Amino acid sequence: MSLDQPSSIPAPTRSTFVTVVASIFIAIAGFATLISLLQALMFTFMFPEGQFPPAGDAKGMEQMPAFFRFMIQNMQWFFVMFWSISILTLISAIGLLLRKNWARLVFVGLMALGILWNLGGILLQEYMMSSFPQGPAHGPRDVDAGFETMMTVMRFAMGVFAIAMSLLFAWIIKRLVSRSIRAEFNAL
């Protein structure tokens, strides 16, 4: 076969699904990486000794739930974790766009982590919301009723959002592990 003749082997088709998912997540992860880096810089410059909360502002910490205290006292590690996940998502989304099989597998893992994060967030939300005080002891009844309504609406909206995101991530996983998508990645 000469170089002038076209090959009889058809070029593998690239699905629109993978291209769209990769492009969307490149944009989201790129923005998240930038924002998390800016947050870490802001935190570092505002609290140069790593003292957060500042010693004088620590009153009331003992009344906070244990997990919330842990988060506040280890804030810098949450920035590092979020930045690391953002970078990993960006790299795997670029790899997904380039149809690298390792990126598909990493991306599936990140989507599964996202499902766990969202569903765990519902449980954490219930734990955190139930630990808030119900309102002033001698306050008007209207305030208590309004506060309770607001908390119920917030719980519902956040729960619906978390479940919707989990279903979206599960659908992306299902599509990425489908036979046609796997064949597309293995053909390139």
Phi, psi and omega per residue, in radians:
M1 nan 2.289 -3.131
S2 -1.575 2.890 -3.138
L3 -1.262 -0.331 -3.104
D4 -1.370 -0.392 -3.097
Q5 -1.538 2.426 3.100
P6 -1.185 2.595 3.135
S7 -1.261 2.529 3.112
S8 -1.466 -0.128 3.119
I9 -1.484 2.086 -3.124
P10 -1.209 2.541 3.074
A11 -1.226 2.441 3.140
P12 -1.110 2.466 3.132
T13 -1.412 2.555 3.109
R14 -1.835 2.115 -3.092
S15 -1.258 2.529 3.080
T16 -1.152 -0.599 -3.130
F17 -0.978 -0.892 -3.107
V18 -1.117 -0.742 3.141
T19 -1.079 -0.776 -3.120
V20 -1.187 -0.824 3.140
V21 -1.053 -0.817 -3.139
A22 -1.072 -0.778 -3.122
S23 -1.112 -0.756 3.130
I24 -1.098 -0.784 -3.105
F25 -1.295 -0.439 3.006
I26 -1.114 -0.787 3.136
A27 -1.132 -0.827 -3.114
I28 -1.119 -0.845 -3.093
A29 -1.203 -0.616 3.072
G30 -1.087 -0.793 3.114
F31 -1.149 -0.745 3.140
A32 -1.122 -0.657 3.105
T33 -1.110 -0.799 3.117
L34 -1.094 -0.813 -3.119
I35 -1.114 -0.762 -3.124
S36 -1.159 -0.598 3.077
L37 -1.160 -0.753 3.102
L38 -1.130 -0.680 3.088
Q39 -1.102 -0.750 3.139
A40 -1.117 -0.712 3.100
L41 -1.127 -0.769 3.116
M42 -1.051 -0.794 -3.135
F43 -1.085 -0.749 -3.127
T44 -1.113 -0.718 -3.122
F45 -1.350 -0.523 3.122
M46 -1.343 -0.574 -3.120
F47 -2.246 1.266 -3.008
P48 -1.062 -0.551 -3.139
E49 -1.481 0.045 -3.088
G50 1.321 0.269 -3.100
Q51 -1.530 1.655 3.091
F52 -2.391 2.226 -0.094
P53 -1.250 2.750 3.102
P54 -0.978 2.587 -3.034
A55 -0.924 -0.681 -3.119
G56 -1.275 -0.386 -3.088
D57 -1.690 0.162 -3.044
A58 -1.432 -0.075 3.137
K59 -1.137 2.473 -3.108
G60 1.577 -0.167 3.139
M61 -1.111 -0.575 -3.086
E62 -1.181 -0.377 3.106
Q63 -1.484 -0.200 -3.122
M64 -1.318 2.685 3.053
P65 -1.061 2.637 -3.057
A66 -1.010 -0.744 -3.110
F67 -1.134 -0.698 3.131
F68 -1.133 -0.725 3.069
R69 -1.059 -0.764 3.121
F70 -1.038 -0.786 3.137
M71 -1.072 -0.784 -3.118
I72 -1.159 -0.725 -3.100
Q73 -1.281 -0.324 3.137
N74 -2.122 0.619 -3.058
M75 -0.976 -0.703 -3.091
Q76 -1.073 -0.587 3.139
W77 -1.259 -0.514 3.066
F78 -1.217 -0.632 3.049
F79 -1.099 -0.794 -3.141
V80 -1.087 -0.766 -3.138
M81 -1.103 -0.811 -3.124
F82 -1.116 -0.750 3.118
W83 -1.092 -0.750 -3.130
S84 -1.100 -0.752 3.114
I85 -1.168 -0.650 3.101
S86 -1.116 -0.771 3.112
I87 -1.112 -0.787 3.133
L88 -1.073 -0.708 3.107
T89 -1.137 -0.742 3.123
L90 -1.080 -0.836 -3.133
I91 -1.097 -0.781 -3.119
S92 -1.224 -0.561 3.097
A93 -1.191 -0.667 3.057
I94 -1.132 -0.770 3.079
G95 -1.074 -0.644 3.094
L96 -1.102 -0.747 3.114
L97 -1.103 -0.596 3.111
L98 -1.469 0.017 3.111
R99 1.098 0.767 3.052
K100 -1.558 2.248 -3.074
N101 -1.135 -0.645 3.108
W102 -1.043 -0.649 -3.134
A103 -1.187 -0.656 3.097
R104 -1.073 -0.770 -3.136
L105 -1.171 -0.742 3.099
V106 -1.112 -0.714 -3.123
F107 -1.130 -0.695 3.069
V108 -1.058 -0.761 3.095
G109 -1.077 -0.704 3.115
L110 -1.161 -0.649 3.099
M111 -1.159 -0.688 3.091
A112 -1.128 -0.719 3.061
L113 -1.074 -0.683 3.093
G114 -1.087 -0.669 3.092
I115 -1.125 -0.831 3.112
L116 -1.063 -0.711 3.138
W117 -1.083 -0.803 -3.120
N118 -1.166 -0.781 -3.139
L119 -1.219 -0.659 3.038
G120 -1.132 -0.568 3.098
G121 -1.115 -0.585 3.090
I122 -1.115 -0.782 3.118
L123 -1.133 -0.750 3.115
L124 -1.112 -0.673 3.099
Q125 -1.052 -0.785 3.128
E126 -1.111 -0.720 3.116
Y127 -1.102 -0.790 -3.096
M128 -1.230 -0.794 -3.094
M129 -1.131 -0.645 -3.125
S130 -1.264 -0.298 -3.134
S131 -1.551 -0.181 3.094
F132 -1.262 2.558 3.078
P133 -1.142 2.641 -3.074
Q134 -1.368 -0.076 -3.134
G135 2.224 3.070 -3.122
P136 -1.113 2.464 -3.096
A137 -1.124 -0.614 -3.087
H138 -1.937 0.461 -3.124
G139 -1.455 2.906 3.094
P140 -1.142 2.614 -3.136
R141 -1.110 -0.536 3.133
D142 -1.070 -0.659 -3.132
V143 -1.155 -0.789 3.121
D144 -1.068 -0.764 -3.130
A145 -1.148 -0.733 3.117
G146 -1.131 -0.712 3.123
F147 -1.123 -0.776 3.139
E148 -1.113 -0.710 3.099
T149 -1.108 -0.770 3.132
M150 -1.066 -0.770 -3.140
M151 -1.126 -0.685 3.125
T152 -1.142 -0.772 3.124
V153 -1.109 -0.737 3.126
M154 -1.107 -0.786 3.127
R155 -1.057 -0.781 -3.131
F156 -1.100 -0.865 -3.102
A157 -1.092 -0.761 -3.136
M158 -1.197 -0.630 3.098
G159 -1.153 -0.764 3.119
V160 -1.102 -0.749 3.134
F161 -1.092 -0.789 -3.130
A162 -1.098 -0.726 3.131
I163 -1.191 -0.721 3.118
A164 -1.089 -0.749 3.113
M165 -1.141 -0.691 3.114
S166 -1.102 -0.726 3.105
L167 -1.150 -0.686 3.095
L168 -1.097 -0.805 3.124
F169 -1.101 -0.689 3.115
A170 -1.124 -0.675 3.110
W171 -1.144 -0.728 3.103
I172 -1.086 -0.767 3.098
I173 -1.027 -0.825 -3.118
K174 -1.015 -0.753 3.139
R175 -1.204 -0.686 -3.100
L176 -1.237 -0.416 3.114
V177 -1.723 0.058 3.127
S178 -1.168 2.749 -3.091
R179 -1.046 -0.755 -3.084
S180 -1.154 -0.692 3.132
I181 -1.236 -0.732 3.087
R182 -1.031 -0.732 3.130
A183 -1.104 -0.680 3.120
E184 -1.073 -0.722 -3.124
F185 -1.301 -0.610 -3.131
N186 -1.350 -0.379 -3.114
A187 -1.369 -0.404 -3.073
L188 -1.587 nan nan
